[in-house]
Amino acid sequence: MSTEDSIKINPEFIYHPGNPLPEIEGHVSCGRFERILRSGKFAVTSELAPPDSADRTEVFHRAALFDQVVDAINATDGSGANCHMSSVVVCALLSHIGYSPILQISCRDKNRIAIQGDILGAAALGVGNVLALTGDDVSAGDQPEAKRVFDLDSISLLMTIVKMRDESMLLSGRKLSHPPKMFAGSTINPFVPPVKSRIMQLEKKIDAGAEFIQTQYCFDMPMLTDFMSEAVDKGLTERAFILPGVGVLASARTARWLTTNVPGVHIPESIIKRLDSAKDQKKEGQKICIEIMQQVKEIEGVSGVHVMAYNQEKHVAEIVKESGVLGDRKPWAPKNEY
């Protein structure tokens, strides 16, 4: 049995445009993710690590792990400054079978000409969401001799997306015959002190056009609560949807590695000690993630949660269901179509 058969994907459907939904007044895209957020429902997103492969069925198999528990799927773009299948291609494949993918664009690898071309191409293939990232430096990856680009940063990229979408215009001033209808987002790390500077950065990104924000891993609830309180007080949560990131820790060793090697990751020592003392650290890490998701949902101004489970994607469905954050709602999945 092929991978496509095992996950019940109709091969003919793969090659059709991405099931566009009717336009809604006041929405910038025709996508399902924007509809969920604007309707006031608590959204759940997760990340698909593009494969080191040219086999599209690997993409479908990874996406199927999130069926009926995730509203949108991020396709990472050279995460950690390592090469994988193109984020544009992954999003196009997912869009063509009806998923709501989020195209991540890292400014590290391409100049403005290539980035604008990717935005147009992705939109033409039915991709309705985009996440602007400056990107990790190449020194973090396995090809440190690669050339850095950084022609744009996340804020100037957001402004570019909005210009193309709302003004039907490239940065050169050349007009577009059809603009890319994409819901624009970016990221923020609430745990880099001082909090005031993080709030200022969040405001700059929203001013630049970010309509949704996904955050770095959130393990420190008091710090996240303070950050969200500031964001609410400044009216930022009325201008953009904020989805705190939650992580699934496999072990205390993993937690220590993240705090040491991933810039901006803050994991309280109490969580590391809890993992250390657990008989089954992987299960305990999942339990911690569930508890944090439940706590995040209760914070004022939060619109959803972004689940990051590197190498533990197969546990995301169980974690989301056990957390209860979706209530009785089941997000769309391809099998709903058959």
N, C-alpha and C positions, 0 to 999 in steps of 0.2 A: 504493500500500500504506500502510495506517495505521501509526502508531507501535506500537499494540497488536499488530498482525499481525507487524510486523518483529521484535518481541522475544518472540513466541510466547506471549502471555498469553491464556488462555481468558477471554473477557469475562464468561462466566457465573460464573466462579470469583471474580471481583472482588467480587461482591456477597454472597458467603457469609461467615459468621464465620471468623475467622482460624486455621482448622485447629488447634484446641487439642490439645495432647498430654496423655496421662494424667498425673495427679498422681503425684509421687514423694515418699515420706516424707522429711522433712528439707529439702525444697525449698520456697521461698516463692512460686515461680511455676510455671506449666506450660510455660515457654518453653525454647527450644533453647539460648539463650545461657548460661543458668544451668547447664544440663546439661553443656555443653562444659567450662565452668570447673570444676565440681565433680567431673568425671570425670578431671581432671588433664591434659587436652589443652591445648596451647598455642593460645590463641585469637587471632583477628585481627578487629579492628573498624575501621570507617572512617566517614566523615561524608558525608551527603548534604545539600548546600545546597538548601533548598526553593526552588522557582522563583518568579520574579516573574510569576505566571500563575495562572489558575484552571483550567488544563488538567491533569487527572490523569495523562494519558499522559506528560507531561514528568517526573513523579515516577517512573513505571515505567521510563522510558528511562534515567534517571540511576541507579536502583537496579540495573538489569541490568548495568551496567558492573562491578559487584562480584560477579557470580554465580560461585559455586564457589571464591571466594578469601576471603570475609568471613563471619564467624559472626554479626555483628550490625551494624546500620547506625544511626548517630546521625542524628536529624533535628534540625538546629540550630534554636534558638528565638530569632529576632531577633538573629542573630549580628552583632557589631559595632554593636549598637543600630540596625540597619536592618530595615525591614519586608520580610517574605517570606510565602509561604503558611504557614499555621498548622502548627506542629510536631505538634499533636494530629491534624490532618487527614492530614498526610503519614504519620504512624505508623499511622493507621487504614487508609489505602490500602495500605501495605506489609504490614501484618498480615493483611489480607483476602486477600492472595495467598500468604501463608505465610512471608514474611520475618520475621526477628526484629528489629524496630526498637527503638531506645532513644529514649524520649521525653525530650528536654531541656526543663527548665522553668527559665526565668529569673525570678527574683524582682523584677526591675526593673519589669516591666510590669503585674503583677496583684497584687491583695490576696489574703489567705488564703481568702476566700469563693470567688473565681474559680478559684484554684489547686486547691482541694479538688474543685471541680466538674469541672475538667479531668482530674484523676486518676481520678475515678469514671467519667467518660465514656470516657476512653482505655481503661481496664480493661474496660469493657463491650464495647468494639470489638476486644478481643483483644490489646491492647498489654501486654506482660509485663515491660518494663524501663523504668526512669525514672532520669534523671540530674539531680541537684539542683545548680543554679548560682545564685549571687547575681546575676550579669549585669553586663555593661559599662555604664558610665554613658551616659546619652543624649547627652552631649557628644561621644561618639565616633562617633555616627551622622550620617545625613543629615537628621534631624528633631530638632535639638537643643532645639527649643521644647517637645518632648513632656514630659509630667509624669512625674516619677520616683515609683515606688511604694515598693519595698523594705520592704513590710510584714513579710516574712520574709527571712531570709538562708539560705544553703545549709545551715547546720547546723539551724536551726529547721525548714526545709523537710524535711530528712531525718527529723527527729523526728515531723513531721506525717504523712509517708508511713507510717512504722512504726506510729504510733498507729492510723491508718486501717486498715492491713493486719492488724496483730496483735491490736488491741483492738476492731476493728469499730466505731470511734468517730470522729466528727468532733471538731475542736478545741473546739467548743461543748459537747461532752459528749453530743450526740445520737447514738444508736446507728444503725449501718448494718445493713440486713437482709442485705447480702452485701458483704464487704470486697474491696478491690482487691488482687488477688494479683500484686504487682509486685516485681521484683528491683531493689533500690535501689542507686544509685551516686552518686558525686560526683567532683570533680576536685582536683588538687593541682599546685602548681608547685614542683618540687624545686630550682629555680635562683635563688630569691630568698633571699639570705643574711639571717641565718645559717641554716645547715641545721637546727640544733636547733629553731628556731621552726617550720620546715616540718614536722618530725617531730611536733611538738606539735599542729600544725593537722591533720595526717593522723590522729593519734590521736583528736582531738576529733570528726572526721567519722566515724570508725569507731565510736566510742562512741555517736554519734548515730544510727547505723544503716546506714552505708555498707557494702555487701557487695562492691562493686567500685569501683575508682578508676582513672580515666584521667588522665594527666598532660599538662602543657604540652609543647610541642616539646622533644625531648631531642637535642641535638647535642654535648653535652659528656659523654663517657662516664665520665671520672674523677669528675665531680660526681654523676652518676646512680648510679655504683657506690657512692660514699660514702653517698648518701641511702638506697639500698636496704639497705646493710649495717646502718645505724642502724635501719631498719624491721624487718629480720630479727631483730636483737638484742633489740628491744622486743616481739617476737612479733606484730607487726602484720600480717605477711604470712600468718600462720595464721588471722587473723580477717577478712581481706578480700583479694580478688584485685586485684593491681596490674598495670595495662597502661600502660607508658610510651608517650607519644606520639612518633611520628616524622614528620618533615615532608619533603615533596618540594620542593626549592628549584629554581626555574626559572632563576635567574641570581644572580650576585654582587650585582647591584642589588637583587633581591628580598630577599636575605639582609640587606643593609644596611637596607632599608626596614623589615623586620620587627624588627630590633634597635632601631631608632629609634622606631617608631610603635606597636608592640604591647607593652604592659607585661608584663614578666617573661620575654620571649623572649631567650635567651642563645645566641649563635652564636659559637664560637671564631674568632678571626681566621684561624687556619690553614685552616678550611673556606672562608672567604670568599676567601682567596688562592688556594686550590685551584680554586674556581669561576672566579675571574678569569683564571687561566692556562690554562683548558681551551679547546680549539677549539670544542667543542659544550657550552656551559654547561648546557643543559637535560638532556642525556644524563649529564653529570657529576653533576648534582644527583640524578638517579635512581640513579646508581651509589652515591653517598654514602648515600642512603636505604637501599639494599639492604645495604650494609656495616653501617650502624648497626642495622638490624633483626637481622642475624646476631649482632652483639655483644650486643644487648639480650637475646636469647634465652638467652645463656650466663650472665647475671647471676643470682645466687641470689635467690630470692623473687619473680621476675617470672613472671606467669601468662599474659601475652600481650602484644600490641602494638596500639596505636591509630594507624592511618595517616591523616594529614591531608594532602590533596593538592588544595588550593584551585585551581580552574581547570585541574587536571591529573588529574581523576578517571579519565579514559580510560586512564591509565598504571598505575593501581593494580593491576590484575590481573597485568600483566607483572612489576611490581616484586615483588609477593608471591610469585609463582611462582619468579622468579629467585632470591629470597632463600632459598628452601627451608625457611622456618620452619614450614610446615605439614606437611612430610614428604610422605607419600603421601596424606594426608587431603584430601578435597574437601568444603568446607562445603556445606550445603544450598542449592539454588537452585530456582526454580519449574519450570525445564525438567526437573528430576529427576522431576516428577510426571506427565509426559506420555510 
